[in-house]
Amino acid sequence: MRQNGSALALGLSTMAMMASFVIWSVFSPIAGQIQELFHLSTIQKSVLIATPVLLGSILRIPMGIYTDRFGGKRVFASTMLFLVIPLLLAGWVHSYWLLLLCALFIGMAGTTFAISLTYVSRWFPPERQGLVLGLAGLGNLGGAAASYALPFVFNSYGLEWVFWSLAIMIVIVTALFWIGTKDLPAPAKVKTFKQSMVVLKEPSTWYLSTFYFLTFGGFVAFSVYLPTFLKDLFQLSATEAGVKTAGFVVIATLIRPLGGYLADRIGSRRVLVVVFAGIIITSLAMSVSLHQFTGFSASCLTAAALLGVGNGAVFKMVPEVSSGNTGAVTGIVGAAGGVGGFFPPIILGIVKDLSGAYTIGFVMLMLFACGCLYMNHATKRMVINKQGATAV
């Protein structure tokens, strides 16, 4: 059964996650236009951009566990259909606070990351997890599609049709996913939520969460805030900023399988040494090139490659933490990554309003990368299950 359904499980799950991530990224590419329509401050705009990230991150934990318990097909399809409700409502609201409420529930789209990786991981053996989960992570390309397409939809048809067109799209994708996929048999013994959360006692769960807070959090933060950077710093139009942001997302996403493959071959820790050291350097480069488009762009694209490789390397280790609780670990680590994408846009908005520049924000990123580099060096032997196996 695994051989017969593994390719479809991977392909359709990646497609469904990609469609969901278009929705999860809906506010970032058009944040400038929304700011003008609703007369928002920089902080209000930053909160609107970051709000979907919050719910989509926190709820990754239970959604990963529920995927283990009830099967990826049902959980994935029901989550995508739920998104239709806030998308339809968002097209009718004319208040910032109501739009913010819709944004919160649109954040459910972000939970499909945990659903997808938990579902796909059951179809493949451990020795292929790095590459396969990297391929499943290509669903992040939905962020690039949003950056490229949504400004065009907004300019051509208005804000309401940005949301309504996405509602139509997700219904079609849900139908295709439901028809084309199947679930593997449920485990003989279904664990309770409390039993699944025992992985919180494993140090390696926290190490991976911290690393993913930086790598995936950095990816999300740049994906949602880069249009604002480009508009504020270099006076690009929303469409131009969207296209360039799409390039960042494409690079970070397409290189993710390489990170998983390298982790399969030489070990995740070695890959992460290069990633964290590189982020330290690129953070400093971005902080001193905020008014030099070429230098800033080159630094951003380098950071995209590093973050993508880091994402693949970290998630190679997830099935090793607890093979019987993949959903729980995927949810916890994924939640940490999502939360890592929630705070930077808000912090950057505050930093910009208080200091008039973004420099301090990039210095903070550099310091956090230094901490991760130290942790990676200090944890040469990582506890990855109750029997004391190690992941390197």
C-alpha positions as CSV (number, residue, x, y, z in Angstrom):
1,M,0.0,0.0,0.0
2,R,2.9,2.4,0.8
3,Q,4.4,1.8,-2.6
4,N,1.1,2.3,-4.4
5,G,0.2,5.5,-2.6
6,S,3.4,7.2,-1.5
7,A,3.9,9.3,-4.7
8,L,0.3,10.6,-4.7
9,A,0.5,11.2,-0.9
10,L,3.6,13.3,-1.4
11,G,2.5,15.1,-4.5
12,L,-1.1,16.0,-3.5
13,S,-0.1,16.8,0.1
14,T,2.5,19.3,-1.3
15,M,-0.1,20.8,-3.6
16,A,-2.6,21.2,-0.8
17,M,0.0,22.8,1.5
18,M,1.0,25.1,-1.3
19,A,-2.6,26.3,-1.8
20,S,-3.0,26.7,2.0
21,F,0.2,28.8,2.2
22,V,-1.1,31.1,-0.5
23,I,-3.9,31.8,1.9
24,W,-1.6,32.0,5.0
25,S,0.4,34.7,3.2
26,V,-2.6,36.7,1.9
27,F,-1.9,39.9,3.9
28,S,1.8,40.4,3.3
29,P,1.8,41.2,-0.4
30,I,-1.1,43.7,-0.1
31,A,-0.3,45.1,3.3
32,G,0.6,48.5,1.9
33,Q,-2.7,48.9,0.1
34,I,-4.6,47.7,3.2
35,Q,-2.7,50.2,5.3
36,E,-3.9,53.0,2.9
37,L,-7.5,51.8,2.8
38,F,-7.9,51.5,6.6
39,H,-5.4,54.3,7.5
40,L,-3.3,52.1,9.7
41,S,-0.1,52.8,11.6
42,T,3.1,50.8,11.0
43,I,2.5,48.8,14.1
44,Q,-1.2,48.0,13.2
45,K,0.0,46.9,9.7
46,S,2.6,44.7,11.3
47,V,0.1,43.1,13.7
48,L,-2.2,42.4,10.7
49,I,0.6,40.7,8.9
50,A,1.7,38.7,11.9
51,T,-1.7,37.6,13.2
52,P,-2.3,34.7,10.8
53,V,1.2,33.4,11.8
54,L,0.2,33.2,15.5
55,L,-2.8,30.8,15.2
56,G,-1.2,28.9,12.4
57,S,1.8,28.3,14.6
58,I,0.2,27.4,18.0
59,L,-2.3,25.0,16.5
60,R,0.3,23.1,14.7
61,I,0.8,21.1,17.9
62,P,-2.7,19.6,18.2
63,M,-3.1,19.3,14.4
64,G,0.0,17.2,14.1
65,I,-1.2,15.0,16.9
66,Y,-4.7,14.7,15.4
67,T,-3.1,13.8,12.1
68,D,-1.4,10.8,13.8
69,R,-4.7,9.8,15.4
70,F,-7.3,10.4,12.7
71,G,-5.4,10.3,9.5
72,G,-4.0,13.0,7.3
73,K,-6.7,12.8,4.6
74,R,-9.6,13.8,6.9
75,V,-7.7,16.3,9.0
76,F,-6.2,18.0,5.9
77,A,-9.4,18.2,4.0
78,S,-11.5,19.5,7.0
79,T,-8.8,22.2,7.7
80,M,-8.9,23.5,4.1
81,L,-12.7,23.6,4.0
82,F,-12.7,25.6,7.3
83,L,-10.6,28.3,5.6
84,V,-13.6,29.1,3.3
85,I,-15.4,30.7,6.2
86,P,-13.0,33.5,7.2
87,L,-12.0,34.1,3.6
88,L,-15.6,34.8,2.6
89,L,-16.2,37.0,5.6
90,A,-13.0,39.0,5.0
91,G,-14.3,40.1,1.7
92,W,-17.2,41.8,3.3
93,V,-15.7,43.5,6.3
94,H,-14.9,47.2,6.4
95,S,-13.3,47.5,9.8
96,Y,-9.7,46.9,10.8
97,W,-10.7,45.0,13.9
98,L,-13.0,42.7,12.0
99,L,-10.4,42.1,9.4
100,L,-7.9,41.3,12.2
101,L,-10.4,38.7,13.5
102,C,-10.7,37.1,10.1
103,A,-6.9,37.2,9.8
104,L,-6.7,35.2,13.1
105,F,-8.8,32.3,11.7
106,I,-7.1,32.5,8.3
107,G,-4.1,31.5,10.3
108,M,-5.4,27.9,10.3
109,A,-3.9,27.6,6.9
110,G,-0.5,27.6,8.6
111,T,-1.3,24.4,10.5
112,T,-1.3,22.4,7.2
113,F,2.5,22.4,7.5
114,A,2.3,20.0,10.5
115,I,-0.5,18.0,8.9
116,S,1.4,17.6,5.6
117,L,4.7,16.5,7.1
118,T,3.1,14.2,9.6
119,Y,1.0,12.6,6.9
120,V,3.8,12.2,4.4
121,S,6.4,10.9,6.9
122,R,4.3,7.8,7.5
123,W,4.6,6.8,3.8
124,F,8.5,6.7,3.7
125,P,11.3,4.8,5.6
126,P,13.6,6.7,8.0
127,E,16.6,6.7,5.6
128,R,14.6,8.8,3.1
129,Q,13.0,11.2,5.6
130,G,15.4,14.1,5.0
131,L,14.9,14.4,1.2
132,V,11.2,13.5,1.3
133,L,10.3,16.0,4.0
134,G,12.3,18.5,2.2
135,L,10.2,17.9,-0.9
136,A,7.0,18.1,1.1
137,G,8.2,21.4,2.4
138,L,8.0,22.7,-1.2
139,G,4.5,23.7,-0.2
140,N,6.1,26.8,1.1
141,L,6.1,28.0,-2.5
142,G,2.6,29.1,-1.8
143,G,4.1,32.2,-0.2
144,A,5.9,33.0,-3.5
145,A,2.7,32.5,-5.4
146,A,0.9,34.9,-3.1
147,S,3.6,37.5,-3.4
148,Y,3.4,37.4,-7.2
149,A,-0.3,37.0,-7.8
150,L,-2.2,38.7,-5.1
151,P,-1.1,42.3,-5.9
152,F,-2.4,41.7,-9.4
153,V,-5.7,40.4,-8.2
154,F,-6.0,43.4,-5.8
155,N,-5.3,46.0,-8.5
156,S,-7.6,44.3,-11.0
157,Y,-10.6,43.3,-9.0
158,G,-10.3,44.8,-5.5
159,L,-9.7,43.6,-2.0
160,E,-12.8,41.5,-1.6
161,W,-11.9,39.3,-4.6
162,V,-8.5,38.6,-3.2
163,F,-10.2,36.7,-0.5
164,W,-13.1,35.3,-2.5
165,S,-10.9,33.9,-5.3
166,L,-8.8,32.1,-2.6
167,A,-12.0,30.6,-1.2
168,I,-12.9,29.2,-4.6
169,M,-9.3,27.9,-5.1
170,I,-9.2,26.1,-1.8
171,V,-12.5,24.3,-2.4
172,I,-11.2,23.0,-5.7
173,V,-7.9,21.9,-4.2
174,T,-9.7,20.1,-1.3
175,A,-11.8,18.1,-3.8
176,L,-8.7,17.1,-5.7
177,F,-6.9,16.1,-2.5
178,W,-9.8,14.1,-1.2
179,I,-10.3,12.2,-4.5
180,G,-6.6,11.4,-5.0
181,T,-5.3,10.4,-1.5
182,K,-5.9,7.7,1.0
183,D,-4.8,7.1,4.6
184,L,-2.6,4.3,5.9
185,P,-4.2,2.1,8.6
186,A,-4.4,3.8,12.0
187,P,-2.0,2.7,14.7
188,A,-3.1,-0.3,16.7
189,K,-2.9,1.8,19.9
190,V,-4.0,5.4,19.7
191,K,-2.2,7.7,22.1
192,T,-3.9,10.4,24.1
193,F,-2.9,14.0,23.8
194,K,-1.1,13.8,27.1
195,Q,0.8,10.7,26.0
196,S,1.8,12.3,22.8
197,M,3.2,15.4,24.6
198,V,5.7,13.3,26.5
199,V,8.2,14.4,23.8
200,L,8.4,17.7,25.7
201,K,10.6,15.9,28.2
202,E,13.2,15.2,25.5
203,P,15.9,17.8,25.3
204,S,16.3,17.3,21.6
205,T,12.7,18.5,21.1
206,W,13.7,21.9,22.6
207,Y,16.9,22.0,20.6
208,L,15.1,21.5,17.4
209,S,12.4,23.9,18.3
210,T,15.0,26.6,19.0
211,F,16.8,25.9,15.7
212,Y,13.6,25.9,13.7
213,F,12.5,29.1,15.5
214,L,15.4,30.7,13.7
215,T,15.4,29.0,10.4
216,F,11.7,28.7,9.6
217,G,10.8,31.7,11.7
218,G,13.3,33.7,9.7
219,F,11.9,32.4,6.4
220,V,8.3,33.4,7.5
221,A,9.4,36.8,8.8
222,F,11.2,37.7,5.6
223,S,8.4,36.3,3.5
224,V,5.7,38.4,5.2
225,Y,7.8,41.6,5.8
226,L,10.1,41.8,2.8
227,P,7.4,43.6,0.7
228,T,7.3,46.3,3.5
229,F,11.1,46.6,3.5
230,L,11.3,47.0,-0.2
231,K,8.4,49.6,-0.2
232,D,9.7,51.6,2.7
233,L,13.4,51.5,2.0
234,F,13.6,51.6,-1.8
235,Q,10.1,52.9,-2.8
236,L,9.2,49.9,-4.9
237,S,5.6,49.4,-6.0
238,A,3.5,46.6,-4.4
239,T,3.8,44.6,-7.6
240,E,7.6,45.0,-7.9
241,A,8.1,44.2,-4.2
242,G,5.9,41.1,-4.5
243,V,7.9,39.8,-7.5
244,K,11.2,40.2,-5.6
245,T,9.7,38.7,-2.4
246,A,8.6,35.7,-4.5
247,G,12.2,35.2,-5.6
248,F,13.2,35.0,-1.9
249,V,10.5,32.5,-1.2
250,V,11.3,30.4,-4.2
251,I,15.0,30.2,-3.4
252,A,14.4,29.3,0.3
253,T,11.9,26.7,-0.6
254,L,13.5,25.0,-3.6
255,I,16.8,24.6,-1.7
256,R,15.1,23.0,1.3
257,P,15.3,19.4,-0.1
258,L,19.1,20.0,-0.5
259,G,19.3,20.7,3.2
260,G,17.5,17.4,4.0
261,Y,19.7,15.5,1.5
262,L,22.9,16.9,3.0
263,A,21.6,16.1,6.5
264,D,21.0,12.5,5.3
265,R,24.6,12.3,4.0
266,I,26.8,14.2,6.5
267,G,24.6,14.9,9.5
268,S,22.3,17.7,10.5
269,R,24.7,19.3,13.0
270,R,27.4,19.9,10.4
271,V,25.0,21.4,8.0
272,L,23.6,23.7,10.8
273,V,27.1,25.0,11.7
274,V,27.4,26.4,8.2
275,V,23.8,27.7,8.3
276,F,24.1,29.6,11.6
277,A,27.5,31.0,10.8
278,G,26.2,32.2,7.5
279,I,23.1,33.9,9.1
280,I,25.4,35.8,11.5
281,I,27.3,37.2,8.5
282,T,24.3,38.0,6.4
283,S,22.5,39.7,9.3
284,L,25.4,42.0,9.8
285,A,25.5,42.6,6.0
286,M,21.8,43.5,5.9
287,S,22.1,45.9,8.8
288,V,24.7,48.0,7.0
289,S,23.1,47.9,3.6
290,L,19.6,49.2,4.4
291,H,19.9,52.0,1.8
292,Q,21.9,50.1,-0.8
293,F,19.5,48.0,-2.9
294,T,22.2,45.8,-4.5
295,G,23.9,44.9,-1.2
296,F,20.6,44.4,0.7
297,S,19.2,42.2,-2.1
298,A,22.3,40.0,-2.3
299,S,22.3,39.6,1.5
300,C,18.6,38.7,1.5
301,L,19.0,36.1,-1.3
302,T,22.0,34.6,0.6
303,A,19.9,34.4,3.7
304,A,17.1,32.7,1.8
305,A,19.5,29.9,0.7
306,L,20.8,29.5,4.3
307,L,17.4,29.5,5.9
308,G,16.1,27.0,3.3
309,V,19.0,24.6,3.9
310,G,18.5,25.0,7.6
311,N,14.8,24.1,7.4
312,G,15.6,20.9,5.6
313,A,18.4,19.9,8.0
314,V,16.3,20.5,11.1
315,F,13.3,18.5,9.9
316,K,15.5,15.6,8.9
317,M,16.0,15.1,12.7
318,V,12.3,15.3,13.6
319,P,11.3,11.7,12.9
320,E,14.4,10.6,15.0
321,V,13.2,12.4,18.1
322,S,10.3,10.0,18.6
323,S,9.3,7.7,15.8
324,G,6.0,6.9,17.5
325,N,5.1,10.6,18.1
326,T,6.1,12.1,14.8
327,G,2.9,14.2,14.8
328,A,3.6,15.7,18.2
329,V,7.2,16.6,17.5
330,T,6.3,17.9,14.1
331,G,3.6,20.1,15.7
332,I,5.9,21.4,18.4
333,V,8.9,22.1,16.2
334,G,6.6,23.6,13.5
335,A,4.9,25.7,16.1
336,A,8.2,27.1,17.3
337,G,9.1,27.9,13.7
338,G,5.8,29.7,13.2
339,V,6.1,31.7,16.4
340,G,9.6,32.6,15.2
341,G,7.9,34.2,12.2
342,F,5.2,35.9,14.3
343,F,7.3,38.2,16.5
344,P,9.9,39.7,14.1
345,P,7.3,41.7,12.0
346,I,5.9,43.2,15.2
347,I,9.3,43.9,16.6
348,L,10.4,45.5,13.4
349,G,7.4,47.7,13.3
350,I,8.1,48.9,16.9
351,V,11.8,49.4,16.1
352,K,11.0,51.4,13.0
353,D,8.5,53.6,14.8
354,L,10.8,54.2,17.8
355,S,14.2,54.6,16.1
356,G,13.2,55.4,12.5
357,A,15.3,52.5,11.1
358,Y,15.4,48.7,11.0
359,T,19.0,48.3,12.0
360,I,18.4,47.0,15.6
361,G,16.2,44.3,14.3
362,F,18.9,42.7,12.2
363,V,21.4,43.0,15.1
364,M,18.9,41.0,17.2
365,L,18.7,38.3,14.4
366,M,22.5,38.1,14.4
367,L,22.6,37.6,18.2
368,F,20.0,34.9,18.1
369,A,22.0,33.1,15.4
370,C,25.0,33.3,17.6
371,G,23.0,31.6,20.4
372,C,21.9,28.8,18.0
373,L,25.5,28.2,16.8
374,Y,26.6,27.9,20.4
375,M,23.8,25.4,21.2
376,N,24.6,23.3,18.2
377,H,28.2,23.1,19.2
378,A,27.4,22.4,22.9
379,T,24.9,19.6,22.1
380,K,27.2,17.1,20.3
381,R,25.2,14.3,21.6
382,M,21.4,14.9,21.4
383,V,18.9,12.7,23.1
384,I,16.4,11.6,20.5
385,N,14.3,9.0,22.2
386,K,13.6,7.2,25.4
387,Q,16.2,4.6,24.7
388,G,19.0,7.2,24.4
389,A,19.6,7.0,20.7
390,T,21.5,10.0,19.2
391,A,21.1,12.2,16.1
392,V,24.1,13.9,14.6
